[in-house]
Amino acid sequence: TGSHIDTQPTGGKFDGCFGVLAGLEVMRVLDEHGIETEAPLEVVIWTNEEGSRFVPVMMGSGVHAGLIPLEKALAATDRDGDSVAASLARTGYAGDVPVGSHDFGAYFEAHIEQGPVLEQEEITIGAVTGSLGLHWFDVVVSGQEAHAGPTPMPYRRDALKTACALVSDILTLADAYQPNGRVTCGEFNVHPNSRNVIPGQVRFSVDLRHLEPAVLAEMHDQLKALCLKHHAANQSDKQRVDIELIEVQHIPPTPFAPELIEMVRSASQELELSYRDMETGAGHDAVQIAGINPVAMIFVPCEDGISHNESENAEPSDLEDGANVLLLAMLKRAGIVSTNTDDANATHNTAENAQ
């Protein structure tokens, strides 16, 4: 079990961190009650899940699962040209254990929902059945820098003007694919980013998501068509602007393991907690691990469904309930060998003591 502790530029204190701390609390509670499991239990903290500084996203789990080549991950650079390899070496986290050499049998991840459903429906636990597919792109719109004063409007190769029109169309792309379609343009870089210079290049991100692979592919086709349309419309000699679409990462829709999902449901029932099945619209390390191991996720509500925001919040009682479900689900999977306590209900009591 585990999650990540890296965050977003305006991230809160629960996204990822809750899953790591819940896993640590499970280990402490089992140790306090002298409970030995048939299968060993471990907590993992994955590197660069968010991708806010380095891409590809979900990097540590992706490399472990063999979905991202180690060399590609280490060579990734941030906006300042600093690489993952250099950063790991500088901070002392460049380990010597071969990547992917540590095997395990199943993976549970506790997490805040990062959406409004559980809170709005007054449900405590989300038994996550799988994730939406994710397709990331960079769009590069290239014109020509020029002086803002002497250059008349008809003679401008304004990359930002074209980018704005394109973004406006892209942001309506998912409207026809509800309720599971998502589109986001969240990162923009304008060059040279000077008040009195016409922008010569704009680079922005596009994030497409959907639950069905065929629909996600159709949304990708729509994105390509929009880029071609705006490129063709801006090819006059005096105002030529070029558009390039670059694929960054593709993670298909991912179902989770039915037997582990059922363990989350049954743990919720035993603890008399309300629960519902649900998909996740966010990317998680569990999505990468699902390609090599059985996986399940446990969601708890977050206030107003807000995440990737410093106001991100969750009720202590909900976090406790999520940790309890994690504990019981892991025990169901790992099996109990023995306990050093005389309490016949030790297993249930360990859940009550998880904080």
C-alpha positions in Angstrom: 0.0 0.0 0.0 1.0 3.6 -0.4 0.8 6.6 -2.7 2.9 9.7 -3.3 4.0 12.8 -1.4 4.9 15.2 -4.3 2.3 17.8 -5.0 1.1 20.6 -7.4 2.3 24.2 -7.3 -1.0 25.1 -5.4 -1.5 21.6 -4.0 -3.0 20.7 -0.6 -1.8 18.4 2.2 -4.1 15.3 1.6 -3.6 14.3 -2.1 -1.2 11.4 -2.0 0.0 12.0 1.6 -3.2 10.5 3.1 -2.4 7.2 1.3 1.1 7.1 2.6 0.2 8.0 6.2 -2.8 5.6 6.2 -0.4 2.8 5.1 2.1 3.7 7.9 -0.8 3.7 10.5 -1.9 0.2 9.3 1.7 -1.0 10.0 1.8 0.6 13.4 -1.6 -0.8 14.5 -0.7 -4.3 13.4 2.6 -4.1 15.2 0.9 -2.7 18.4 -1.4 -5.7 18.4 1.2 -8.3 17.5 -0.6 -9.4 14.4 1.5 -11.5 11.9 0.2 -11.9 8.4 0.8 -14.7 5.9 2.1 -12.3 3.3 4.4 -9.5 4.3 3.0 -5.9 4.1 4.9 -2.9 2.9 4.4 0.8 2.4 5.6 2.5 -0.8 6.1 6.2 -1.7 6.2 6.7 -5.4 8.3 9.4 -7.1 6.8 12.2 -9.2 3.2 11.1 -9.4 1.9 14.5 -10.2 4.1 15.4 -13.1 4.0 19.1 -12.2 7.7 19.5 -12.6 8.8 16.5 -14.7 6.8 14.5 -17.3 5.8 11.8 -17.9 3.3 11.8 -15.0 3.1 8.8 -12.5 6.8 8.4 -13.2 8.0 6.2 -10.3 5.2 3.7 -10.6 5.4 3.8 -14.4 9.1 2.9 -14.4 8.5 0.1 -11.8 5.7 -1.3 -14.0 7.9 -1.2 -17.1 5.6 1.3 -18.8 8.1 4.1 -18.8 11.8 3.4 -19.7 14.1 4.2 -16.9 16.4 6.1 -19.2 13.5 8.3 -20.4 12.5 9.1 -16.8 16.0 10.0 -15.7 16.6 12.2 -18.7 13.3 14.2 -18.2 14.0 17.9 -17.5 12.1 20.7 -15.9 11.7 24.2 -17.3 15.1 25.2 -16.0 16.8 22.2 -17.7 17.4 20.3 -14.4 17.0 16.5 -15.0 15.5 13.9 -12.8 18.8 12.0 -12.7 20.6 15.1 -11.4 17.9 16.0 -8.9 17.9 12.4 -7.5 21.7 12.5 -7.1 21.7 16.0 -5.6 19.1 15.1 -3.0 20.5 11.7 -2.1 17.5 9.7 -3.5 19.3 8.0 -6.4 19.0 4.5 -4.9 21.1 1.5 -5.8 18.4 -1.2 -6.0 17.6 -2.1 -9.6 14.3 -0.6 -10.7 11.5 -3.2 -11.0 13.4 -5.9 -9.1 11.2 -5.7 -6.0 8.1 -7.7 -6.7 4.8 -7.8 -4.8 1.5 -9.6 -5.0 -1.2 -6.9 -4.7 -1.6 -3.1 -4.2 -4.1 -1.1 -2.3 -4.1 2.7 -2.4 -6.2 5.0 -0.1 -6.8 8.5 -1.4 -9.2 11.4 -1.1 -11.7 11.4 -3.9 -10.6 14.8 -5.5 -14.2 15.2 -6.6 -17.6 16.0 -5.1 -19.5 12.8 -5.4 -19.0 11.1 -2.0 -19.6 14.3 -0.1 -22.7 15.3 -2.1 -24.2 11.8 -1.7 -23.1 11.6 2.0 -21.2 8.4 1.4 -18.1 7.5 3.4 -16.2 5.1 1.1 -15.6 4.9 -2.6 -14.8 1.4 -3.9 -12.9 2.4 -7.0 -13.5 0.0 -9.9 -11.1 1.6 -12.4 -9.8 4.8 -14.0 -10.6 7.0 -16.9 -8.1 6.8 -19.8 -5.7 9.7 -20.0 -4.1 11.2 -23.2 -1.6 14.1 -22.8 -0.4 16.4 -25.5 1.6 19.6 -26.0 0.5 22.0 -28.7 3.2 24.3 -30.2 1.9 27.4 -32.0 4.7 29.2 -33.9 4.5 32.7 -35.4 7.1 35.4 -35.3 8.0 37.9 -32.6 7.8 41.6 -33.6 7.5 45.0 -32.0 4.1 45.7 -30.6 4.1 49.3 -31.8 5.4 49.5 -35.4 3.7 46.2 -36.6 0.2 46.8 -38.1 -2.4 44.1 -37.2 -2.7 42.7 -40.8 1.1 42.0 -40.9 1.3 40.2 -37.6 2.2 36.5 -37.2 0.7 36.5 -33.7 1.1 33.0 -32.1 -1.1 34.0 -29.2 -4.0 35.1 -31.3 -4.1 31.8 -33.1 -3.5 29.8 -29.9 -6.5 31.6 -28.2 -8.8 30.7 -31.0 -7.6 27.1 -31.0 -7.9 26.7 -27.2 -11.4 28.1 -27.3 -12.4 25.3 -29.7 -10.5 22.6 -27.8 -12.2 23.4 -24.5 -15.6 22.5 -26.0 -14.3 19.2 -27.4 -15.5 17.1 -24.4 -19.1 18.6 -24.3 -20.4 15.9 -26.7 -18.8 13.0 -24.6 -20.5 13.4 -21.2 -20.7 12.3 -18.5 -17.1 10.8 -18.7 -15.4 13.1 -21.2 -12.8 15.6 -19.9 -10.6 18.2 -21.6 -8.2 20.6 -19.9 -5.7 23.1 -21.1 -3.8 23.8 -17.9 -0.2 24.9 -18.7 0.8 27.7 -21.0 4.2 29.1 -22.0 4.3 32.3 -24.1 7.5 33.4 -25.8 9.1 35.8 -25.3 6.5 36.9 -22.7 7.3 40.6 -22.9 4.7 43.4 -22.7 5.6 45.1 -25.9 6.5 42.1 -28.1 4.1 40.2 -30.2 4.2 36.5 -29.1 6.2 34.4 -31.5 5.4 31.1 -29.9 2.9 29.6 -27.5 3.2 26.2 -26.1 0.2 24.7 -24.1 -0.9 21.4 -22.7 -4.0 19.4 -23.6 -5.4 16.7 -21.2 -8.0 14.4 -22.6 -9.8 11.7 -20.5 -12.6 9.2 -20.9 -13.7 5.8 -19.6 -14.0 4.1 -22.9 -10.9 3.5 -25.1 -12.9 4.0 -28.4 -14.3 7.3 -27.2 -10.9 8.5 -26.0 -9.5 7.7 -29.5 -12.4 9.7 -31.1 -11.6 12.7 -28.9 -7.9 12.4 -30.0 -9.1 12.5 -33.6 -11.1 15.6 -32.9 -8.1 17.3 -31.3 -6.0 16.5 -34.4 -8.7 17.8 -36.7 -8.9 21.1 -34.7 -5.2 21.6 -34.9 -5.2 20.9 -38.7 -8.1 23.3 -39.2 -6.5 26.2 -37.4 -3.1 25.5 -39.0 -4.7 25.6 -42.5 -6.5 28.8 -41.7 -3.3 30.6 -40.8 -1.1 30.0 -43.8 -1.2 33.3 -45.6 2.3 34.8 -46.3 1.8 37.8 -44.2 0.1 36.1 -41.2 1.5 32.5 -41.4 1.3 30.6 -38.1 2.2 27.0 -37.7 0.7 24.4 -35.3 2.3 21.2 -34.1 0.6 18.6 -31.9 3.0 16.5 -29.8 1.9 13.4 -27.9 3.3 13.4 -24.3 1.7 10.4 -22.6 -1.1 7.9 -23.2 -2.6 5.7 -20.4 -5.7 3.7 -21.5 -8.8 3.3 -19.3 -7.8 0.8 -16.6 -10.1 -1.6 -14.7 -9.1 -2.6 -11.2 -9.0 -6.2 -9.8 -12.6 -7.4 -8.9 -11.4 -9.6 -6.0 -9.6 -6.6 -4.4 -12.6 -4.3 -5.0 -14.8 -6.9 -3.2 -12.5 -6.8 -0.3 -12.9 -3.0 0.0 -16.7 -3.4 -0.2 -16.8 -6.2 2.4 -14.5 -4.2 4.8 -16.8 -1.2 4.5 -19.8 -3.5 5.3 -18.0 -5.0 8.3 -17.3 -1.5 9.7 -20.9 -0.5 8.9 -19.7 2.3 6.6 -21.7 3.5 3.6 -20.0 2.9 0.3 -20.5 3.0 -3.4 -18.6 1.8 -6.5 -17.1 4.6 -8.6 -14.5 5.3 -11.2 -11.6 7.7 -10.8 -11.1 10.6 -13.2 -7.7 11.3 -11.9 -4.5 9.5 -12.7 -3.0 7.5 -9.7 0.0 5.3 -9.2 -2.5 2.4 -8.8 -3.3 2.8 -12.5 0.2 2.1 -13.5 0.6 -0.8 -11.1 -2.7 -2.4 -12.4 -0.7 -3.6 -15.5 1.4 -5.9 -13.4 -0.5 -6.6 -10.1 -4.0 -6.8 -8.8 -5.0 -3.3 -7.6 -7.8 -1.5 -5.7 -8.3 2.0 -4.4 -10.2 3.3 -1.4 -11.7 6.8 -1.7 -12.8 9.1 1.1 -14.7 12.4 0.7 -12.9 15.7 0.4 -14.5 19.1 1.2 -16.4 20.6 -1.7 -14.6 18.1 -4.0 -11.6 20.5 -4.1 -8.1 19.1 -4.8 -4.9 20.4 -6.3 -5.6 23.5 -4.3 -4.3 24.7 -0.9 -7.8 24.7 0.5 -8.0 20.9 0.0 -9.5 19.4 3.2 -10.9 16.2 4.6 -12.7 15.3 7.8 -10.6 13.4 10.4 -13.4 10.9 10.8 -13.5 10.2 7.1 -9.7 9.7 7.0 -9.9 7.3 10.0 -12.7 5.3 8.3 -10.6 5.1 5.1 -7.6 3.9 7.1 -9.8 1.3 8.8 -11.1 0.0 5.5 -7.5 -0.2 4.1 -6.5 -2.2 7.2 -9.2 -4.8 6.9 -8.9 -5.1 3.1 -5.1 -5.7 3.5 -5.7 -8.3 6.2 -8.3 -10.0 3.9 -5.7 -10.2 1.2 -2.6 -11.0 3.3 -4.2 -13.4 5.7 -3.5 -13.6 9.5 -1.0 -16.2 10.8 -1.1 -15.3 14.5 -1.7 -12.6 17.1 0.0 -12.0 20.4 -3.1 -10.6 22.0 -5.7 -12.5 24.1 -8.5 -10.4 22.6 -10.6 -12.7 20.4 -11.7 -9.7 18.4 -8.2 -8.4 17.9 -8.7 -8.0 14.1 -11.7 -5.8 14.5 -10.1 -3.8 17.4 -7.1 -3.0 15.2 -9.5 -1.3 12.8 -11.0 0.7 15.7 -7.6 1.9 16.8 -6.4 3.1 13.3 -6.3 6.9 13.3 
